[in-house]
Amino acid sequence: MELGPMKDRSIPELIALALQGDEEDETAWEAISELHFRGSDEVFEAAVKLLRSTSSRERGRGADILGQLGGRNRSDALVTKCADEILSALASEQDAAVLNSMAVALGHLRDVRAVAALQPLKAHPDEDVRMGVVMGMMPHRDPVAIQTLMVLSRDSDPDVRNWATFSLGRQAEEVDTPELRDALFDRLMETDMELRGEALVGLALRKDPRVLEPLRRELEGSEVGVLAVEAAQKLEDVSLLTLLHHIRDRSGNANSYFRSVLAEAIAHLESLG
């Protein structure tokens, strides 16, 4: 059966669609996005009802809806109301998938109370919960949030490590402590190129001199990632220009995005020289 436009559907219909399929169901997320856009008291009450359900599926979707209710135009009062409900429900929640949804929602809401509420979950046995903690902490620069992200940058799960390293390295660019730099430096030993790249960029943004030689080795490799090129631009060490020129000369099969980032890095370093 073909569905009409989401904007033409009632709130009960949208709620029903939001509950269909698996967690990543495309139609369900289209319905959730429409509920976010409407942001009315009726949607809020429907989402709170889901959040208080005995069904873990419904509780998770309630958090998904509340997390971005009202979209970019939401009021501070609505943000606080949504955070109040999620924080209250979080205190007694046990289901891992629901905890993930709640943590991610709190990240969208950017409520400072999330830091203390999520910090105890950093050692949760389920990696999806720990990933949710990363997302929930990402907007915050509170020392507890940064410390939690540093712990999660050493997580046993590579995706959790990757996102925590990204959060520390680029999202929290304005935070610069020896401990944070050391946490990033530790990730340079990763086998995954993207994860190493996030650490390289984070250290380069902070002009940490220890990153120069690892970055050289990365740029000299047979395969060079776009994050290493970005790190070269951020570090602003003109001695890297020769390596970037060499990469340019052999990057004929690279995609257009890589070539554009490389060209920008070369132009920036040449302007410094």
C-alpha contacts under 8 A as a table, 3 or more apart, distances in Angstrom:
res1	aa1	res2	aa2	distance
3	L	6	M	7.92
4	G	8	D	6.92
4	G	9	R	7.59
5	P	8	D	5.57
5	P	9	R	7.15
6	M	9	R	5.37
6	M	14	L	7.47
6	M	30	E	7.36
6	M	31	A	6.36
6	M	34	E	6.49
7	K	34	E	6.76
9	R	13	E	6.06
9	R	14	L	6.44
10	S	13	E	5.15
10	S	14	L	6.22
11	I	14	L	4.99
11	I	15	I	6.11
11	I	35	L	7.44
11	I	42	E	7.94
11	I	43	V	6.89
12	P	15	I	5.06
12	P	16	A	6.21
13	E	16	A	5.11
13	E	17	L	6.27
14	L	17	L	5.05
14	L	18	A	6.06
14	L	31	A	5.23
14	L	32	I	7.24
14	L	34	E	7.82
14	L	35	L	7.20
15	I	18	A	4.97
15	I	19	L	6.48
15	I	31	A	7.28
15	I	32	I	7.67
15	I	46	A	7.96
16	A	19	L	5.33
16	A	20	Q	6.78
17	L	20	Q	5.32
17	L	27	T	6.97
17	L	28	A	5.28
17	L	31	A	6.18
18	A	27	T	7.46
18	A	28	A	4.05
18	A	29	W	6.46
18	A	30	E	7.98
18	A	31	A	5.57
18	A	32	I	5.83
18	A	61	R	7.06
19	L	28	A	6.53
19	L	57	R	7.22
19	L	58	E	6.86
19	L	61	R	6.94
20	Q	25	D	7.38
20	Q	28	A	6.10
21	G	24	E	7.75
21	G	25	D	5.36
21	G	28	A	7.16
22	D	25	D	5.27
24	E	28	A	7.73
24	E	29	W	7.30
25	D	28	A	5.31
25	D	29	W	6.41
26	E	29	W	5.23
26	E	30	E	6.26
27	T	30	E	4.99
27	T	31	A	6.30
28	A	31	A	5.17
28	A	32	I	6.26
29	W	32	I	4.82
29	W	33	S	6.01
30	E	33	S	5.10
30	E	34	E	6.32
31	A	34	E	5.11
31	A	35	L	6.32
32	I	35	L	4.99
32	I	36	H	6.18
32	I	64	D	7.55
32	I	65	I	6.03
33	S	36	H	4.94
33	S	37	F	6.24
33	S	65	I	8.00
34	E	37	F	5.02
34	E	38	R	6.33
35	L	38	R	5.20
35	L	39	G	6.27
35	L	43	V	6.59
35	L	65	I	6.92
35	L	69	L	7.10
36	H	39	G	5.33
36	H	65	I	6.35
36	H	66	L	7.77
36	H	68	Q	5.77
36	H	69	L	4.24
36	H	70	G	5.20
36	H	71	G	5.69
37	F	69	L	6.95
37	F	70	G	5.51
37	F	71	G	5.67
38	R	43	V	7.44
38	R	69	L	7.80
38	R	70	G	6.38
39	G	43	V	6.13
39	G	44	F	6.96
39	G	69	L	5.15
39	G	70	G	4.05
39	G	71	G	7.38
39	G	74	R	7.63
40	S	43	V	5.21
40	S	44	F	6.30
40	S	70	G	7.51
41	D	44	F	4.95
41	D	45	E	6.14
42	E	45	E	5.23
42	E	46	A	6.18
43	V	46	A	5.05
43	V	47	A	6.09
44	F	47	A	5.16
44	F	48	V	6.17
44	F	66	L	7.02
44	F	69	L	7.60
44	F	82	C	7.94
45	E	48	V	5.09
45	E	49	K	6.18
46	A	49	K	5.11
46	A	50	L	6.42
46	A	62	G	7.98
47	A	50	L	5.05
47	A	51	L	6.17
47	A	61	R	7.70
47	A	62	G	4.52
47	A	63	A	7.33
47	A	65	I	6.26
47	A	66	L	6.44
48	V	51	L	4.87
48	V	52	R	6.32
48	V	62	G	6.24
48	V	66	L	7.88
48	V	85	E	7.11
49	K	52	R	5.28
49	K	53	S	6.39
49	K	62	G	7.51
50	L	53	S	5.10
50	L	58	E	5.00
50	L	59	R	5.18
50	L	60	G	8.00
50	L	61	R	7.02
50	L	62	G	4.85
51	L	58	E	6.50
51	L	59	R	4.02
51	L	60	G	6.93
51	L	61	R	7.45
51	L	62	G	4.62
51	L	63	A	6.33
51	L	86	I	7.78
51	L	89	A	7.30
52	R	59	R	6.33
52	R	89	A	7.46
53	S	56	S	7.33
53	S	58	E	6.22
53	S	59	R	5.85
54	T	58	E	7.84
54	T	59	R	7.61
55	S	58	E	5.27
55	S	59	R	6.29
56	S	59	R	5.00
56	S	60	G	6.11
56	S	95	D	6.87
56	S	98	V	6.48
57	R	60	G	5.34
57	R	61	R	6.38
57	R	98	V	7.57
58	E	61	R	5.14
58	E	62	G	6.05
59	R	62	G	5.02
59	R	63	A	6.42
59	R	98	V	6.49
60	G	63	A	5.22
60	G	64	D	6.26
60	G	97	A	7.00
60	G	98	V	4.51
60	G	99	L	7.76
60	G	101	S	5.62
60	G	102	M	7.09
61	R	64	D	4.78
61	R	65	I	6.16
61	R	101	S	7.68
62	G	65	I	5.26
62	G	66	L	6.22
63	A	66	L	5.11
63	A	67	G	5.92
63	A	86	I	6.63
63	A	98	V	7.82
63	A	101	S	5.94
63	A	102	M	5.36
63	A	105	A	6.17
64	D	67	G	5.44
64	D	68	Q	7.37
64	D	101	S	6.04
64	D	102	M	7.32
64	D	105	A	6.15
65	I	68	Q	6.18
65	I	69	L	5.93
66	L	69	L	4.98
66	L	82	C	5.58
66	L	83	A	7.97
66	L	86	I	7.94
66	L	105	A	7.01
67	G	82	C	7.01
67	G	83	A	7.85
67	G	102	M	7.83
67	G	104	V	7.52
67	G	105	A	3.93
67	G	106	L	6.32
67	G	107	G	7.91
67	G	108	H	5.74
67	G	109	L	5.94
68	Q	71	G	5.50
68	Q	105	A	7.10
68	Q	108	H	6.33
68	Q	109	L	6.99
69	L	74	R	7.16
69	L	79	V	7.94
69	L	82	C	7.88
70	G	73	N	6.03
70	G	74	R	4.44
70	G	75	S	7.79
70	G	78	L	7.82
71	G	74	R	5.75
74	R	78	L	6.38
74	R	79	V	6.97
75	S	78	L	5.22
75	S	79	V	6.40
76	D	79	V	5.06
76	D	80	T	6.22
77	A	80	T	5.18
77	A	81	K	6.23
78	L	81	K	5.02
78	L	82	C	6.17
79	V	82	C	5.24
79	V	83	A	6.14
79	V	109	L	6.12
79	V	111	D	7.97
80	T	83	A	5.06
80	T	84	D	5.97
80	T	111	D	7.46
81	K	84	D	5.10
81	K	85	E	6.47
82	C	85	E	5.35
82	C	86	I	6.39
82	C	109	L	7.91
83	A	86	I	5.15
83	A	87	L	5.88
83	A	106	L	6.64
83	A	109	L	6.74
83	A	111	D	6.75
84	D	87	L	5.36
84	D	88	S	6.11
85	E	88	S	5.23
85	E	89	A	6.25
86	I	89	A	5.11
86	I	90	L	5.90
86	I	102	M	6.39
86	I	106	L	7.56
87	L	90	L	5.01
87	L	91	A	6.57
87	L	114	A	7.41
87	L	117	A	7.30
88	S	91	A	5.73
88	S	92	S	7.85
89	A	92	S	5.97
89	A	93	E	6.30
90	L	93	E	5.08
90	L	99	L	6.99
90	L	102	M	6.92
90	L	117	A	7.98
91	A	117	A	7.86
93	E	98	V	7.44
93	E	99	L	6.70
94	Q	98	V	7.83
94	Q	99	L	7.15
95	D	98	V	5.39
95	D	99	L	6.16
96	A	99	L	5.05
96	A	100	N	6.24
96	A	126	D	6.65
96	A	128	D	7.00
96	A	129	V	5.84
97	A	100	N	5.11
97	A	101	S	6.40
97	A	128	D	7.05
97	A	129	V	7.12
98	V	101	S	5.03
98	V	102	M	6.12
99	L	102	M	5.07
99	L	103	A	6.06
99	L	129	V	5.96
99	L	132	G	7.38
100	N	103	A	5.21
100	N	104	V	6.13
100	N	128	D	6.04
100	N	129	V	4.75
100	N	130	R	7.73
100	N	131	M	7.22
100	N	132	G	4.57
100	N	133	V	7.50
101	S	104	V	5.21
101	S	105	A	6.02
101	S	132	G	7.03
102	M	105	A	5.03
102	M	106	L	6.19
102	M	132	G	7.76
103	A	106	L	5.12
103	A	107	G	6.37
103	A	114	A	7.97
103	A	118	L	7.07
103	A	129	V	7.80
103	A	132	G	4.92
103	A	133	V	5.74
103	A	135	M	6.82
103	A	136	G	5.01
104	V	107	G	5.03
104	V	108	H	6.53
104	V	132	G	5.27
104	V	133	V	7.37
104	V	135	M	5.36
104	V	136	G	5.25
105	A	108	H	5.12
105	A	109	L	6.29
105	A	136	G	7.26
106	L	109	L	4.89
106	L	110	R	6.04
106	L	111	D	6.57
106	L	114	A	6.26
106	L	136	G	5.48
107	G	110	R	5.14
107	G	111	D	7.54
107	G	114	A	7.81
107	G	135	M	5.60
107	G	136	G	3.76
107	G	137	M	6.38
107	G	138	M	6.71
107	G	139	P	6.44
108	H	136	G	7.48
110	R	114	A	7.68
110	R	136	G	7.79
110	R	139	P	6.12
110	R	140	H	7.34
111	D	114	A	5.80
112	V	115	V	5.97
112	V	140	H	7.22
113	R	116	A	5.93
113	R	117	A	6.51
114	A	117	A	4.94
114	A	118	L	5.79
114	A	136	G	6.98
114	A	137	M	7.52
115	V	118	L	5.46
115	V	119	Q	5.91
115	V	136	G	7.61
115	V	137	M	6.27
115	V	140	H	7.68
115	V	142	D	7.84
115	V	144	V	7.05
115	V	145	A	5.93
116	A	119	Q	5.41
116	A	120	P	7.60
116	A	144	V	7.88
117	A	120	P	6.93
118	L	121	L	5.46
118	L	122	K	7.21
118	L	133	V	6.01
118	L	136	G	7.36
118	L	137	M	7.83
119	Q	122	K	5.70
119	Q	133	V	7.39
119	Q	144	V	7.68
119	Q	145	A	7.47
119	Q	148	T	6.56
120	P	123	A	7.06
121	L	124	H	5.04
121	L	129	V	7.24
121	L	130	R	6.68
121	L	133	V	6.89
122	K	129	V	7.95
122	K	130	R	5.47
122	K	133	V	6.38
122	K	148	T	6.86
122	K	151	V	7.87
122	K	152	L	6.99
123	A	130	R	6.99
124	H	127	E	7.31
124	H	129	V	6.55
124	H	130	R	6.27
125	P	129	V	7.97
126	D	129	V	5.50
126	D	130	R	6.65
127	E	130	R	4.95
127	E	131	M	6.04
127	E	157	D	6.61
127	E	160	V	7.26
128	D	131	M	4.94
128	D	132	G	6.19
129	V	132	G	4.94
129	V	133	V	6.35
130	R	133	V	4.95
130	R	134	V	6.49
130	R	152	L	7.64
130	R	160	V	6.94
131	M	134	V	5.11
131	M	135	M	6.48
131	M	159	D	7.74
131	M	160	V	5.29
131	M	163	W	7.78
132	G	135	M	5.06
132	G	136	G	6.04
133	V	136	G	4.94
133	V	137	M	6.03
134	V	137	M	5.24
134	V	138	M	5.96
134	V	149	L	6.40
134	V	152	L	7.36
134	V	160	V	7.33
134	V	163	W	6.94
134	V	164	A	5.86
134	V	167	S	7.77
135	M	138	M	5.20
135	M	139	P	7.94
136	G	139	P	7.18
137	M	140	H	5.60
137	M	145	A	5.54
137	M	146	I	7.81
137	M	148	T	7.88
137	M	149	L	7.25
138	M	145	A	7.80
138	M	167	S	5.73
138	M	171	Q	7.21
138	M	172	A	7.90
139	P	171	Q	7.79
140	H	145	A	6.20
140	H	146	I	7.72
141	R	145	A	6.27
141	R	146	I	6.25
141	R	172	A	6.94
141	R	175	V	7.36
142	D	145	A	5.18
142	D	146	I	6.35
143	P	146	I	5.07
143	P	147	Q	6.01
144	V	147	Q	5.06
144	V	148	T	6.05
145	A	148	T	5.09
145	A	149	L	6.22
146	I	149	L	5.09
146	I	150	M	6.19
146	I	168	L	7.27
147	Q	150	M	5.01
147	Q	151	V	6.33
148	T	151	V	5.12
148	T	152	L	6.27
149	L	152	L	4.93
149	L	153	S	6.01
149	L	164	A	5.44
149	L	165	T	7.65
149	L	167	S	7.46
149	L	168	L	6.86
150	M	153	S	5.03
150	M	154	R	7.02
150	M	164	A	7.15
150	M	165	T	7.73
150	M	168	L	7.42
150	M	180	L	6.88
150	M	183	A	6.11
151	V	154	R	5.60
151	V	155	D	6.86
152	L	155	D	4.75
152	L	160	V	6.60
152	L	161	R	5.95
152	L	164	A	5.91
153	S	160	V	6.98
153	S	161	R	4.26
153	S	162	N	6.98
153	S	163	W	7.75
153	S	164	A	4.91
153	S	165	T	5.35
153	S	183	A	7.18
153	S	187	R	7.88
154	R	161	R	5.88
155	D	158	P	7.14
155	D	160	V	6.33
155	D	161	R	5.45
156	S	160	V	7.87
156	S	161	R	7.51
157	D	160	V	5.39
157	D	161	R	6.31
158	P	161	R	4.96
158	P	162	N	6.00
159	D	162	N	4.96
159	D	163	W	6.24
160	V	163	W	5.38
160	V	164	A	6.03
161	R	164	A	5.19
161	R	165	T	5.96
161	R	195	L	7.68
162	N	165	T	5.18
162	N	166	F	6.16
162	N	194	E	7.71
162	N	195	L	5.20
162	N	198	E	7.50
163	W	166	F	4.95
163	W	167	S	6.03
164	A	167	S	4.96
164	A	168	L	6.21
165	T	168	L	5.15
165	T	169	G	5.77
165	T	184	L	6.71
165	T	187	R	7.89
165	T	195	L	7.32
165	T	198	E	6.29
165	T	199	A	6.37
166	F	169	G	5.09
166	F	170	R	5.69
166	F	171	Q	6.70
166	F	198	E	5.50
166	F	199	A	7.40
166	F	202	G	7.73
167	S	170	R	5.94
167	S	171	Q	4.79
167	S	172	A	6.10
168	L	171	Q	6.06
168	L	172	A	5.11
168	L	173	E	7.10
168	L	180	L	7.39
168	L	184	L	7.79
168	L	202	G	7.24
169	G	172	A	6.19
169	G	173	E	6.07
169	G	184	L	7.04
169	G	198	E	6.48
169	G	199	A	6.21
169	G	201	V	6.61
169	G	202	G	3.64
169	G	203	L	6.97
169	G	205	L	7.95
170	R	173	E	5.02
170	R	198	E	7.70
170	R	201	V	7.15
170	R	202	G	5.57
170	R	205	L	7.86
172	A	175	V	5.59
173	E	176	D	7.31
173	E	202	G	7.20
173	E	205	L	7.12
173	E	206	R	7.65
176	D	180	L	6.57
176	D	181	R	7.12
176	D	206	R	7.02
177	T	180	L	5.24
177	T	181	R	6.29
178	P	181	R	5.11
178	P	182	D	6.10
179	E	182	D	5.09
179	E	183	A	6.22
180	L	183	A	5.05
180	L	184	L	6.39
181	R	184	L	5.14
181	R	185	F	6.07
181	R	203	L	6.54
181	R	208	D	7.77
182	D	185	F	4.88
182	D	186	D	6.11
183	A	186	D	5.30
183	A	187	R	6.90
184	L	187	R	5.37
184	L	188	L	7.19
184	L	199	A	4.98
184	L	200	L	7.73
184	L	202	G	6.95
184	L	203	L	6.77
185	F	188	L	5.51
185	F	199	A	6.59
185	F	200	L	7.94
185	F	203	L	7.36
185	F	211	V	7.76
186	D	189	M	6.36
187	R	190	E	5.49
187	R	195	L	7.13
187	R	196	R	5.96
187	R	199	A	6.03
188	L	195	L	7.94
188	L	196	R	4.95
188	L	197	G	7.98
188	L	199	A	6.29
188	L	200	L	7.17
188	L	214	P	7.57
189	M	196	R	7.16
190	E	193	M	7.42
190	E	195	L	6.69
190	E	196	R	5.82
191	T	196	R	7.55
192	D	195	L	5.46
192	D	196	R	6.34
193	M	196	R	5.15
193	M	197	G	5.97
193	M	225	G	6.81
194	E	197	G	4.84
194	E	198	E	6.27
194	E	225	G	7.25
194	E	227	L	7.12
195	L	198	E	5.23
195	L	199	A	6.58
196	R	199	A	5.18
196	R	200	L	6.17
197	G	200	L	4.93
197	G	201	V	6.16
197	G	225	G	7.24
197	G	226	V	7.95
197	G	227	L	4.83
197	G	228	A	5.46
197	G	231	A	7.67
198	E	201	V	5.24
198	E	202	G	6.21
198	E	227	L	6.66
199	A	202	G	5.11
199	A	203	L	6.19
200	L	203	L	5.31
200	L	204	A	5.99
200	L	211	V	6.65
200	L	215	L	6.88
200	L	227	L	7.55
200	L	228	A	6.60
200	L	231	A	5.82
201	V	204	A	5.02
201	V	205	L	6.04
201	V	227	L	6.65
201	V	228	A	7.08
201	V	230	E	6.66
201	V	231	A	4.38
201	V	234	K	7.08
202	G	205	L	5.29
202	G	206	R	6.62
202	G	231	A	7.84
203	L	206	R	5.18
203	L	207	K	6.21
203	L	208	D	5.42
203	L	211	V	6.33
204	A	207	K	4.79
204	A	208	D	6.06
204	A	211	V	6.67
204	A	231	A	5.52
204	A	232	A	7.30
204	A	234	K	5.47
204	A	235	L	4.43
205	L	208	D	7.83
205	L	231	A	7.45
205	L	234	K	5.41
205	L	235	L	6.20
206	R	235	L	7.90
207	K	234	K	7.91
207	K	235	L	5.65
208	D	211	V	5.95
209	P	212	L	5.87
210	R	213	E	6.88
210	R	214	P	7.72
211	V	214	P	5.50
211	V	215	L	5.90
212	L	215	L	5.13
212	L	216	R	6.15
213	E	216	R	4.95
213	E	217	R	6.33
214	P	217	R	5.14
214	P	218	E	6.25
215	L	218	E	4.97
215	L	219	L	6.18
215	L	228	A	6.77
215	L	231	A	7.72
215	L	232	A	7.36
216	R	219	L	5.15
216	R	220	E	6.13
216	R	240	L	7.28
216	R	243	L	7.84
217	R	220	E	5.05
217	R	221	G	6.33
218	E	221	G	5.35
218	E	224	V	6.56
218	E	228	A	6.75
219	L	224	V	5.87
219	L	228	A	6.76
219	L	229	V	7.53
219	L	243	L	6.51
219	L	244	L	7.50
219	L	247	I	7.80
220	E	224	V	7.72
220	E	243	L	6.94
221	G	224	V	6.14
224	V	228	A	6.87
224	V	229	V	7.81
225	G	228	A	5.52
225	G	229	V	6.92
226	V	229	V	5.15
226	V	230	E	6.30
226	V	258	F	5.84
226	V	261	V	7.20
226	V	262	L	7.79
227	L	230	E	4.89
227	L	231	A	6.06
228	A	231	A	4.95
228	A	232	A	6.29
229	V	232	A	5.08
229	V	233	Q	6.54
229	V	244	L	7.71
229	V	261	V	7.15
229	V	262	L	6.17
229	V	265	A	6.82
230	E	233	Q	5.19
230	E	234	K	6.28
230	E	261	V	6.99
230	E	262	L	7.76
230	E	265	A	6.78
231	A	234	K	4.99
231	A	235	L	5.98
232	A	235	L	5.26
232	A	236	E	6.43
232	A	237	D	7.17
232	A	240	L	6.86
232	A	265	A	6.99
233	Q	236	E	5.37
233	Q	237	D	7.83
233	Q	265	A	4.77
233	Q	266	I	7.54
233	Q	268	H	6.71
233	Q	269	L	6.64
236	E	268	H	7.97
236	E	269	L	6.18
236	E	272	L	7.68
237	D	240	L	6.03
237	D	269	L	7.25
238	V	241	L	5.48
238	V	269	L	5.55
238	V	270	E	7.29
238	V	272	L	7.16
238	V	273	G	6.35
239	S	242	T	6.84
240	L	243	L	5.45
240	L	244	L	6.39
241	L	244	L	5.01
241	L	245	H	6.07
241	L	266	I	6.53
241	L	269	L	6.73
241	L	270	E	7.51
242	T	245	H	5.13
242	T	246	H	6.25
243	L	246	H	5.04
243	L	247	I	6.26
244	L	247	I	5.02
244	L	248	R	6.16
244	L	262	L	7.28
244	L	266	I	6.59
245	H	248	R	5.01
245	H	249	D	6.24
245	H	266	I	7.42
246	H	249	D	5.12
246	H	250	R	6.57
247	I	250	R	5.32
247	I	251	S	5.84
248	R	251	S	5.12
248	R	252	G	7.75
248	R	259	R	7.58
248	R	262	L	7.16
248	R	263	A	7.94
249	D	252	G	7.39
251	S	254	A	5.22
251	S	259	R	7.37
254	A	258	F	6.28
254	A	259	R	6.56
255	N	258	F	5.52
255	N	259	R	6.42
256	S	259	R	5.08
256	S	260	S	6.08
257	Y	260	S	5.13
257	Y	261	V	6.25
258	F	261	V	5.23
258	F	262	L	6.08
259	R	262	L	5.02
259	R	263	A	6.06
260	S	263	A	5.09
260	S	264	E	6.18
261	V	264	E	5.12
261	V	265	A	6.19
262	L	265	A	5.11
262	L	266	I	6.18
263	A	266	I	5.17
263	A	267	A	6.10
264	E	267	A	5.12
264	E	268	H	6.10
265	A	268	H	5.15
265	A	269	L	6.24
266	I	269	L	5.30
266	I	270	E	6.00
267	A	270	E	5.09
267	A	271	S	6.13
268	H	271	S	5.15
268	H	272	L	6.55
269	L	272	L	5.09
269	L	273	G	6.32
270	E	273	G	5.00
